[in-house]
Amino acid sequence: MPQDIDPHLCTHIIYAFGSITSNFGITSQEWNHKVLYTGLVNLKKINPDLKILLSIGGWSFNQTYFSKLAGAKANSGIKTKFIKEFLIYLRENGLDGLTIDWEFPGIPTRGGDAFHDKYNFAQFVKELRVASKEESILENKSRLLITITGAVANPMLNAGYDVEKLSKYSDYIFLLSYNFNGCWDEMREVGYLSPIRKNFNNYGSVGWAIQEWEKLGAEKEKLVIGIAAYGYIYRLESRCDKNVFFCGSGRKFRECKVSEPTFTELCINFGSNSENWTHGYDDYADAPFSYNDASPPLWVTYENEKSVAAKTEYILQEDLAGAFIWLMSGDDPTGKYCQKFYHPHANKNKPYPLITVLKNGLNK
């Protein structure tokens, strides 16, 4: 719950998710959103610099609403209504900005318009930015932030993102830099969730995504990389014989994504069944993995404190804006379980271990 969050842990907290109504107004996907909004906004009493954003959309959202809204004429009823309502909605709830989480513009199988979304999305973000600026001047208030999420692979990136314009009118771009490998892999090979780098052309890595966004015109100081507080568990086709450290990325899977445990759940599983797991780390990819010699054998890809520390170094090296965690509740909020597994001799629990590593690394 919001009251359990350290107000100084993050610079921004994104509430996910808001939604677009059938008549193009704004609402929340949660029944108790007013309570949650109030709890988050109350954190600002302790840390006035904290920003609370509302994210609209997400993977399960009906993406056709975005396509219709972005494609509407500037003075049309639905666009005028939405822009007016988003300003009022955020102000009434004490929120500081909006995140458009459109997954993904220009992709017909995701409800997108392959011919018009790319232009319309950039234009829509521009209109939101202009409206927020005009409202801030008129009301003599701080301007509401306008942010977006961004794809990190093709065809999504090329199909739906006018990167130069989106970068110009967005305050931040939250790159969905995880899920680089998964069940959709035609070769049926396991791979790391979010490697910083890969062999060959580096495609399918955080490094490739940053280079591509920059090449297409993004301002690096607006790019925020995503870090997953969950993992994927695969069932492999065959056992790892002698050295499990060579039984990682590229091995064939028998069944993809048996489950999608949070980082907390992984810590519990690893700790309670420690004799069954072997843990490794790929120094080139900066990615951890774990192996269980079950029948059939299991292989897990996820983030841990070491890989997050490597990402903080990468962020500083590349002069990026920062990183975000998806999602906070998966990062052991009590600190009880991951502390027990990773730091058994520590004197006290460390809540939000991944976010804490991120914060300390970026603030050093």
ABEGO torsion letter per residue (X at the ends): XAAABBAAABABBBBOBBBBBAAGBBBBABAAAAAAAAAAAAAAAABAABBBBBBBEEAABBAAAAAAAAABBAABAAAAAAAAAAAAAAAAAGBAEBBBBBOBBGBAAAGBBAAAAAAAAAAAAAAAAAAAAAAAAAAGBBBBBBBBBBBABOAAAAAABBAAAAAAABABBBBBBBGABBAABAAGBBBBABBABBBEAGBGBAAAAAAAAAAAGBBAAABBBBBBABBBBBBBABBBAABAAAABBGBBBABBGABBBBAAAAAAAAAAAAAABBBBBBAAAGBBBBBBBBOBBBBBBBBBAAAAAAAAAAAAAAGBAEBBBOBAAABGAAGAAAAAAABAABABBBBGAAAAAAAAAAAX
